[in-house]
């Protein structure tokens, strides 16, 4: 009511979820290695002291999206299981202006990943996170970031979960060109983000996790919908093959009937898999 400046509850979403089971979501801004201020969020597990916690790092998809303050079923599920959940809005995220967005161009695995890494290190330094109990979990671009974390900062994570994640940037471009055409807006968009395969292939290969399977130290779980037409299941198939060939620990959960975004069936399968995988590697 704008006249009286009062808010009245009309109804509730998820009425069956008890409020005491929710984790508190807090804004968290930190300084990246180059001095830039990076915004993000940390959700604290209910009923636990806010120090020395097992932590899930959850980079968002897009990458031209952003996390916002509000209810997220995956985040609250993980917080309820005893984990702090860190959601960094790294450079390349939307919602912070053109310069912040374009600072992510051609920075997959580099500045964008450094922003995630620097947030993790800040939460270790302030005592929130237990450095020996951190896992990185992401979907779509976040799945790429999870694999990049396992490949390029293997000392930081005790487990890696990629959900419908890109493992091979060159393959992504090839599939986009085949699906949309070389003169399409979509193909040009992705060339702007990751580089031109005609001139930048070495760079593209260098930042593709599938080419760095030997560097992984943490166990990996790959989750992918069989019907995904946005990031095809071939990315997880190739990543599984590369990790097995390198003698690394990998589990592959293929979710039937699901595409890139999961419905209730896929979400249930994912959460069951997480509930089994995460405690094995970082407790809860």
C-alpha positions in Angstrom: 0.0 0.0 0.0 2.0 3.0 -1.3 -0.3 5.5 0.6 0.3 4.0 4.0 3.8 2.6 3.1 2.8 -0.9 4.5 3.3 -4.3 3.0 0.7 -7.1 3.5 1.4 -10.7 2.7 -1.0 -12.1 0.0 0.4 -15.6 -0.1 3.5 -17.7 0.3 5.5 -19.7 -2.2 6.7 -23.1 -1.0 4.5 -23.1 2.1 5.6 -26.5 3.0 9.2 -25.4 3.7 9.8 -24.4 7.3 11.5 -21.0 7.7 13.9 -22.4 10.3 15.3 -24.8 7.6 16.5 -21.9 5.4 20.0 -20.5 5.4 20.5 -16.8 5.7 21.7 -15.2 2.4 24.1 -12.3 2.8 25.8 -9.9 0.4 29.5 -10.4 0.1 31.8 -8.0 -1.8 35.5 -8.8 -2.1 38.6 -7.5 -3.8 40.1 -9.3 -6.8 43.8 -9.6 -7.4 43.8 -6.6 -9.7 41.9 -4.4 -7.2 38.5 -4.7 -8.7 35.5 -5.0 -6.4 33.5 -8.2 -7.1 30.0 -8.6 -5.7 28.5 -11.9 -4.6 26.5 -13.7 -2.0 27.1 -16.2 0.8 24.4 -18.3 2.2 25.0 -19.6 5.7 23.8 -23.1 6.8 21.1 -22.8 9.5 22.0 -23.8 13.0 25.8 -23.7 12.5 28.4 -21.2 13.7 29.5 -19.0 10.8 33.2 -20.1 10.8 35.3 -23.0 9.4 32.4 -24.3 7.3 32.4 -26.8 4.4 31.6 -24.6 1.4 30.1 -25.0 -2.0 31.3 -22.6 -4.6 28.4 -22.1 -7.1 29.2 -19.9 -10.2 26.2 -19.0 -12.2 25.4 -19.8 -15.8 25.2 -17.6 -18.8 27.8 -16.3 -18.3 25.8 -13.1 -19.1 23.5 -13.6 -16.1 23.9 -12.9 -12.4 22.8 -14.2 -9.1 20.4 -12.1 -7.0 19.2 -12.0 -3.4 16.3 -14.4 -3.0 15.2 -18.0 -2.8 17.1 -20.6 -4.8 16.1 -24.2 -4.4 19.6 -25.6 -5.0 21.3 -23.1 -2.7 18.8 -23.7 0.1 19.0 -27.5 -0.3 22.8 -27.3 0.1 22.6 -24.8 3.0 20.1 -27.1 4.7 22.6 -29.9 4.4 25.2 -27.9 6.3 27.2 -26.1 3.6 28.0 -22.4 3.2 27.1 -21.6 -0.5 29.2 -18.9 -2.2 27.8 -17.3 -5.4 30.2 -14.9 -7.0 29.1 -12.4 -9.7 32.4 -12.5 -11.5 33.3 -10.1 -14.3 31.3 -11.0 -17.4 28.1 -11.2 -15.3 25.1 -9.1 -16.4 23.5 -6.4 -14.3 26.5 -4.3 -13.4 27.0 -2.2 -16.5 28.6 -2.6 -19.9 32.2 -2.3 -18.7 31.8 -5.0 -16.1 30.2 -7.3 -18.6 32.7 -6.8 -21.4 35.6 -7.3 -18.9 34.6 -11.0 -19.3 35.1 -11.1 -23.0 37.6 -13.8 -24.0 38.3 -14.4 -20.3 36.9 -17.9 -19.8 39.3 -19.7 -17.5 41.3 -16.4 -16.9 39.9 -13.2 -15.3 36.5 -14.7 -14.9 37.9 -17.7 -13.2 40.4 -15.6 -11.1 37.4 -13.6 -9.8 35.9 -16.9 -8.5 39.2 -18.1 -7.1 39.8 -14.7 -5.3 36.4 -14.9 -3.6 37.1 -18.4 -2.4 40.5 -17.3 -1.0 38.8 -14.3 0.7 36.3 -16.6 2.5 39.1 -18.9 3.6 41.1 -15.9 4.9 38.3 -14.5 6.9 37.6 -17.9 8.5 34.2 -18.6 6.9 35.4 -21.5 4.8 37.4 -24.5 5.8 40.2 -24.7 3.2 40.1 -28.5 3.3 36.4 -28.8 2.6 35.5 -26.8 -0.5 33.7 -28.1 -3.6 32.8 -26.2 -6.8 29.4 -26.9 -8.3 28.0 -25.2 -11.4 25.5 -25.5 -14.3 26.0 -24.5 -17.9 28.7 -21.8 -17.9 28.9 -22.5 -14.2 29.6 -26.2 -15.2 32.5 -24.9 -17.3 33.8 -22.8 -14.4 33.6 -25.9 -12.1 35.7 -27.9 -14.6 38.1 -24.9 -15.0 38.4 -24.8 -11.3 39.3 -28.4 -11.1 41.8 -28.1 -14.0 43.5 -24.7 -13.3 43.3 -24.4 -9.5 43.3 -28.1 -8.5 44.8 -27.3 -5.0 41.6 -25.3 -4.1 38.9 -27.9 -4.4 38.2 -31.3 -2.9 35.5 -32.2 -5.5 34.1 -30.8 -8.7 30.5 -31.1 -10.0 29.7 -29.9 -13.6 26.0 -29.9 -14.5 25.4 -29.5 -18.3 28.8 -27.8 -18.5 30.9 -26.9 -21.5 34.1 -28.9 -21.4 35.5 -28.0 -24.9 35.1 -24.4 -26.1 36.1 -25.4 -29.7 33.4 -28.0 -29.8 30.9 -25.5 -28.4 31.7 -23.1 -31.3 31.6 -25.9 -33.8 28.1 -27.0 -32.6 26.9 -23.4 -32.6 28.1 -22.9 -36.1 26.4 -26.1 -37.3 23.1 -25.3 -35.5 22.8 -21.6 -36.3 25.1 -20.9 -39.2 28.4 -18.9 -39.4 26.5 -15.7 -40.2 24.1 -15.9 -37.3 23.9 -13.5 -34.4 24.4 -16.4 -32.0 27.6 -17.6 -33.6 29.0 -14.0 -33.6 28.0 -13.6 -30.0 30.0 -16.6 -28.9 33.0 -15.6 -31.0 33.0 -12.3 -29.2 32.9 -14.1 -25.9 35.5 -16.8 -26.5 37.5 -16.0 -29.6 37.5 -16.8 -33.3 38.4 -20.3 -34.1 40.0 -19.1 -37.4 42.6 -17.1 -35.5 42.5 -18.0 -31.8 42.3 -21.8 -31.8 45.4 -22.3 -29.7 44.0 -20.0 -27.1 40.6 -21.7 -27.2 42.1 -25.1 -26.7 44.3 -23.8 -23.9 41.3 -22.8 -21.8 39.2 -25.9 -22.5 39.2 -28.2 -19.4 38.9 -31.4 -21.6 42.5 -30.8 -22.7 43.7 -30.6 -19.1 42.3 -33.8 -17.5 45.7 -34.8 -16.2 45.8 -31.7 -13.9 42.7 -32.7 -11.9 43.3 -33.7 -8.3 39.7 -33.8 -7.1 37.0 -36.4 -7.9 34.6 -35.1 -10.5 30.8 -35.7 -11.0 29.3 -34.9 -14.4 25.5 -34.5 -14.6 23.9 -34.0 -18.0 20.4 -34.2 -19.5 20.3 -36.7 -22.3 18.1 -34.3 -24.4 20.2 -31.2 -23.9 20.4 -29.2 -27.1 22.0 -26.1 -25.6 25.2 -27.7 -24.3 25.1 -31.2 -25.8 25.8 -34.3 -23.7 28.9 -34.8 -25.9 30.7 -32.3 -23.6 30.3 -34.5 -20.6 31.0 -37.7 -22.6 34.3 -36.2 -23.8 35.2 -35.0 -20.3 34.5 -38.4 -18.8 36.7 -40.1 -21.4 39.5 -37.6 -20.9 39.4 -38.0 -17.1 39.3 -41.8 -17.3 42.2 -41.9 -19.7 44.2 -39.7 -17.3 43.4 -42.1 -14.4 41.2 -39.6 -12.5 38.1 -40.3 -10.4 34.9 -39.5 -12.4 31.2 -40.3 -12.0 28.7 -39.5 -14.8 25.0 -39.1 -14.1 23.0 -39.1 -17.3 19.5 -37.7 -16.6 16.9 -39.1 -19.0 14.1 -37.0 -20.4 15.8 -33.7 -19.4 17.2 -30.9 -21.6 19.5 -28.0 -20.5 17.2 -26.8 -17.7 15.9 -29.5 -15.4 12.3 -30.0 -14.4 11.2 -31.6 -11.1 12.4 -35.1 -12.2 15.8 -33.9 -13.2 16.1 -31.7 -10.1 15.3 -34.6 -7.8 17.9 -36.8 -9.6 20.5 -34.0 -9.3 19.8 -33.4 -5.6 20.0 -37.1 -4.8 23.3 -37.3 -6.6 24.7 -34.3 -4.8 23.4 -35.6 -1.4 25.5 -38.7 -2.0 28.6 -37.2 -3.6 29.4 -34.1 -1.5 29.5 -35.7 2.0 31.9 -38.3 0.7 34.5 -35.6 -0.1 33.9 -32.6 2.2 31.5 -33.9 4.9 28.6 -31.7 5.8 
